[in-house]
């Protein structure tokens, strides 16, 4: 059975982890909102080359064996994405052009089998640190 998720659904699925990554990043003294990007990418799609660069050596089979759809979630910078620009240039351009709502908002791109999108999320304090 093929599972079809929209880019927004992929972001929603990864939102707790994405929000936590954003919170950690925005607390760093070297955080630069204009250079920082989060990503959420379905692994078993034509974006696999992108995933392999961003998450090398990751054991996606372990996740599949547990009955889950593997999704690569992480953080990067525009510079780290430069070798991948030919693959994802449209989404990178959309993310860069996205105006952010607040000084702590973080850009995120989501890539699925069918499509992709750029959006923003707000950092959320991880549970247990309140």
C-alpha positions in Angstrom: 0.0 0.0 0.0 1.4 3.4 -1.1 1.1 6.1 1.5 0.7 9.6 0.0 1.4 12.5 2.3 1.3 16.2 1.4 4.2 18.4 2.3 2.2 20.1 5.0 1.3 16.7 6.5 5.0 15.8 6.5 5.8 19.0 8.4 2.9 18.2 10.9 4.3 14.7 11.4 7.8 16.1 12.2 6.6 19.2 14.0 7.6 18.2 17.6 11.2 17.5 16.4 11.3 20.5 14.1 10.1 22.8 16.8 12.7 21.4 19.2 15.5 21.9 16.7 14.4 25.4 16.0 14.3 26.1 19.8 17.8 24.8 20.3 19.2 26.8 17.3 17.6 30.1 18.2 19.3 29.9 21.7 22.7 29.6 20.1 24.8 32.8 20.1 25.8 32.1 16.5 22.3 31.6 15.3 21.7 33.4 12.0 18.1 33.3 10.9 18.9 34.1 7.3 21.3 31.1 7.0 19.4 28.4 8.9 17.0 25.9 7.4 15.1 22.9 8.7 14.0 20.1 6.5 11.5 17.2 6.5 11.9 14.8 3.6 10.2 11.5 2.8 13.0 9.1 2.3 11.5 6.6 -0.1 11.0 9.1 -2.9 13.0 10.6 -5.8 14.6 12.9 -3.1 16.7 10.0 -1.8 19.9 11.5 -3.2 19.2 14.7 -1.2 18.5 12.6 1.9 21.7 10.6 1.5 23.7 13.8 1.5 21.9 15.4 4.5 21.7 12.2 6.5 24.5 9.9 5.4 24.8 6.4 7.0 21.3 6.5 8.4 19.6 3.1 8.8 16.2 3.7 7.2 15.5 0.0 7.1 15.2 -0.1 10.9 12.4 2.5 10.7 10.7 0.6 8.0 10.9 -2.7 9.9 9.1 -1.0 12.8 6.2 -0.2 10.4 6.9 3.5 10.0 7.5 5.6 6.9 11.0 7.0 7.1 11.2 10.8 7.2 14.5 12.6 7.3 14.3 15.5 9.7 17.1 17.9 10.4 18.8 21.2 10.2 21.2 22.7 7.7 22.5 25.9 6.3 22.3 27.3 2.7 26.0 26.7 2.3 25.6 23.0 3.2 22.8 22.8 0.6 24.9 24.2 -2.2 25.9 20.8 -3.6 22.1 19.9 -3.8 20.9 23.0 -5.5 20.4 21.4 -8.8 18.0 18.9 -7.2 16.0 21.2 -5.0 16.6 24.7 -6.4 12.9 25.6 -6.7 12.2 24.8 -3.0 15.4 26.5 -1.8 14.4 29.6 -3.7 10.9 29.5 -2.2 12.3 29.1 1.3 14.7 32.0 0.8 12.0 34.2 -0.5 9.6 33.4 2.4 9.2 36.4 4.7 9.4 35.3 8.3 6.8 36.4 10.9 9.0 36.8 13.9 12.7 37.1 14.8 12.6 33.5 16.0 10.8 31.9 13.1 12.7 29.3 11.2 12.3 28.3 7.6 11.5 24.7 6.8 11.2 22.8 3.5 9.2 19.6 3.1 9.7 17.3 0.2 7.3 14.4 -0.6 6.9 12.0 -3.6 4.4 14.3 -5.3 5.5 17.8 -4.2 7.3 20.1 -1.8 6.8 23.3 0.0 8.5 26.0 2.1 7.0 27.2 5.3 8.0 28.7 8.7 7.7 27.3 12.2 8.2 28.8 15.6 10.6 27.3 18.2 9.0 25.4 21.1 10.6 24.8 24.4 11.3 21.0 24.6 9.3 19.1 27.3 11.2 18.7 30.5 13.0 22.1 30.2 10.1 24.2 31.4 
